[in-house]
Amino acid sequence: MKAYILNTPGDSSNLQIKEVPVAEVNQDEVLVKIKAISINPVDVKTRAGMAFYSRLKDLDPLILGWDIAGIVEKTGGNVSEFKIGDEVFGLVNFLGHGKAYAEYVAAPAAQLALKPKEIPFVDAAAATMAALTAYQVLVKQAKVKAGQEVLIPAASGGVGHFAVQIAKYLGARVTGTSSAKNLEFVHSLGADEALDYTTADLDNKLKTFDFVFDTVGGENIDRSLPLIKAGGTLITIPTLPGEGAAARAMALDVSAYFYLVSSDGDSMKVIAELLEKGVLRSHVSKVFPFEEMAAAHQAVESGRTVGKVIVTV
Ligand SMILES: NC(=O)c1ccc[n+]([C@@H]2O[C@H](COP(=O)([O-])OP(=O)(O)OC[C@H]3O[C@@H](n4cnc5c(N)ncnc54)[C@H](OP(=O)(O)O)[C@@H]3O)[C@@H](O)[C@H]2O)c1
């Protein structure tokens, strides 16, 4: 099968397409013939030698990628949940070796869900890591309740656009931020308010929010903390809050912490249901063929993409 191998970290041209043996499945895995792969900032950072590169660097061959949608081609002996021909999607072995940039992936059955029939593979692949992160943060960590005020910075991004939809579904009042060009898109997701983060509009919302889902990191954490009510929470996903931010959060009586998504088939099943009901919609702004993986990486690396970037196989 064809797969993208990363021999040395660096720019997108370091992803080299090679012929490798088709993945073997163990008793608890299924072999998935890949139809679509979603590309995340963590793929790009790892390719460049950051994020999880040091954890994965000794794997040979190192095949990046974690987000898949495809068709079950083989099942391991212990797998009863899926059969050959089923259409599935999920986040595979995060933060281990996902090996998603390939024509076939061996994926633990417990990390997958059936893809709703009417949802295209491209949209299903989009609703894996980004949707799962939004779901795990809002539902399992923050336990967002109806009527709460929720701020979602970068609401136009991969995680942000799912987060707005899930927070609205939970009954929260949602404010999303983006640059001016994406405000209409943020409104279209159901946000009650969309604010341009390049203006001071957001800074006038002192002590307004019960919960901030920070998908930007760095200075955005400092900017967000005064906007949170005493007793409120900020969860950040790009990196751990620095010592300064942690101290400021404590002084403001705000709980601020980092969260890392994990592969989770049960939550994927809920996401499948939400997609099927039309509660959740993937917005895919760019689709690249498998041969153009480097271009897909460059798009995500720009930090300016709206919704998700997908590679089809
Ligand atoms: N810890 C975890 O489990 C986890 C899981 C998933 C993702 N992440 C991390 O979370 C971050 C976001 O991921 P993603 O997939 O959502 O990224 P993404 O799709 O690449 O985000 C792009 C969006 O961010 C917006 N943006 C950029 N700077 C902004 C700012 N200062 N304020 C508001 N919006 C801004 C852009 O909108 P404009 O063009 O309008 O500025 C663009 O639409 C990444 O660092 C990623 O690695 C962590």
The ligand as an SDF file (V2000), in Angstrom:
LIG
                    3D

 48 52  0  0  0  0  0  0  0  0999 V2000
   -5.0540   19.3880   23.2900 N   0  0  0  0  0  0  0  0  0  0  0  0
   -5.7930   18.7820   22.3460 C   0  0  0  0  0  0  0  0  0  0  0  0
   -6.3510   17.7080   22.5870 O   0  0  0  0  0  0  0  0  0  0  0  0
   -5.9780   19.4180   20.9980 C   0  0  0  0  0  0  0  0  0  0  0  0
   -6.8740   18.8540   20.0780 C   0  0  0  0  0  0  0  0  0  0  0  0
   -7.0790   19.4940   18.8510 C   0  0  0  0  0  0  0  0  0  0  0  0
   -6.3840   20.6780   18.5560 C   0  0  0  0  0  0  0  0  0  0  0  0
   -5.4840   21.1560   19.4640 N   0  0  0  0  0  0  0  0  0  0  0  0
   -4.7650   22.4280   19.2020 C   0  0  0  0  0  0  0  0  0  0  0  0
   -5.7400   23.4780   19.2210 O   0  0  0  0  0  0  0  0  0  0  0  0
   -5.3690   24.5090   18.3270 C   0  0  0  0  0  0  0  0  0  0  0  0
   -6.5180   24.7800   17.3660 C   0  0  0  0  0  0  0  0  0  0  0  0
   -6.7280   23.6640   16.5180 O   0  0  0  0  0  0  0  0  0  0  0  0
   -7.6760   23.7780   15.2520 P   0  0  0  0  0  0  0  0  0  0  0  0
   -7.6510   22.4750   14.5620 O   0  0  0  0  0  0  0  0  0  0  0  0
   -8.9700   24.3650   15.6400 O   0  0  0  0  0  0  0  0  0  0  0  0
   -6.8340   24.8730   14.4070 O   0  0  0  0  0  0  0  0  0  0  0  0
   -7.1550   25.5470   13.0160 P   0  0  0  0  0  0  0  0  0  0  0  0
   -8.3550   24.9290   12.3880 O   0  0  0  0  0  0  0  0  0  0  0  0
   -5.8980   25.5570   12.2160 O   0  0  0  0  0  0  0  0  0  0  0  0
   -7.4820   27.0660   13.4090 O   0  0  0  0  0  0  0  0  0  0  0  0
   -7.5430   28.0020   12.3870 C   0  0  0  0  0  0  0  0  0  0  0  0
   -8.4860   29.1350   12.7880 C   0  0  0  0  0  0  0  0  0  0  0  0
   -7.9420   29.8450   13.8950 O   0  0  0  0  0  0  0  0  0  0  0  0
   -8.3750   31.2000   13.8010 C   0  0  0  0  0  0  0  0  0  0  0  0
   -7.4640   32.0330   14.5750 N   0  0  0  0  0  0  0  0  0  0  0  0
   -6.1190   32.1090   14.4460 C   0  0  0  0  0  0  0  0  0  0  0  0
   -5.6260   32.9660   15.3720 N   0  0  0  0  0  0  0  0  0  0  0  0
   -6.6930   33.4210   16.1040 C   0  0  0  0  0  0  0  0  0  0  0  0
   -6.8390   34.3260   17.2120 C   0  0  0  0  0  0  0  0  0  0  0  0
   -5.7720   34.9460   17.7440 N   0  0  0  0  0  0  0  0  0  0  0  0
   -8.0810   34.5130   17.7140 N   0  0  0  0  0  0  0  0  0  0  0  0
   -9.1570   33.9000   17.1850 C   0  0  0  0  0  0  0  0  0  0  0  0
   -9.0800   33.0650   16.1210 N   0  0  0  0  0  0  0  0  0  0  0  0
   -7.8620   32.8150   15.6020 C   0  0  0  0  0  0  0  0  0  0  0  0
   -8.3700   31.4830   12.3180 C   0  0  0  0  0  0  0  0  0  0  0  0
   -9.3740   32.4340   12.0640 O   0  0  0  0  0  0  0  0  0  0  0  0
   -9.0060   33.8560   11.4110 P   0  0  0  0  0  0  0  0  0  0  0  0
   -8.3580   33.5400   10.0720 O   0  0  0  0  0  0  0  0  0  0  0  0
  -10.3330   34.5220   11.3260 O   0  0  0  0  0  0  0  0  0  0  0  0
   -8.0140   34.4890   12.3610 O   0  0  0  0  0  0  0  0  0  0  0  0
   -8.6920   30.1140   11.6790 C   0  0  0  0  0  0  0  0  0  0  0  0
  -10.0390   30.0190   11.2300 O   0  0  0  0  0  0  0  0  0  0  0  0
   -4.0740   24.0180   17.6600 C   0  0  0  0  0  0  0  0  0  0  0  0
   -2.9910   24.5540   18.3890 O   0  0  0  0  0  0  0  0  0  0  0  0
   -4.1080   22.5090   17.8430 C   0  0  0  0  0  0  0  0  0  0  0  0
   -2.8340   21.8970   17.8370 O   0  0  0  0  0  0  0  0  0  0  0  0
   -5.2660   20.5610   20.6670 C   0  0  0  0  0  0  0  0  0  0  0  0
  1  2  1  0
  2  3  2  0
  2  4  1  0
  4  5  1  0
  4 48  2  0
  5  6  2  0
  6  7  1  0
  7  8  2  0
  8  9  1  0
  8 48  1  0
  9 10  1  0
  9 46  1  0
 10 11  1  0
 11 12  1  0
 11 44  1  0
 12 13  1  0
 13 14  1  0
 14 15  2  0
 14 16  1  0
 14 17  1  0
 17 18  1  0
 18 19  2  0
 18 20  1  0
 18 21  1  0
 21 22  1  0
 22 23  1  0
 23 24  1  0
 23 42  1  0
 24 25  1  0
 25 26  1  0
 25 36  1  0
 26 27  1  0
 26 35  1  0
 27 28  2  0
 28 29  1  0
 29 30  1  0
 29 35  2  0
 30 31  1  0
 30 32  2  0
 32 33  1  0
 33 34  2  0
 34 35  1  0
 36 37  1  0
 36 42  1  0
 37 38  1  0
 38 39  2  0
 38 40  1  0
 38 41  1  0
 42 43  1  0
 44 45  1  0
 44 46  1  0
 46 47  1  0
M  CHG  2   8   1  16  -1
M  END
$$$$
